[in-house]
């Protein structure tokens, strides 16, 4: 594995093709999450409240599909 800083404040990581692609995709997803939330001022409580609201809304719209 080679890690190097390149222009425009970026980091380049070169890996062997022997690396498990499933694990690598999980790592990439996590890094994307870190990048997307780096400047967020939201607290975990804010995130939990939003998730609850989304879940409640989805369930009220889709309940009839699952409960007969």
Protein Blocks (a to p, Z undefined) as FASTA:
>chain_A
ZZdddehhiacddddfkbcfklmmmmmmmmmmmmmmmmpcbdfklmmmmmmmmmmmmmmm
mmmmmmZZ
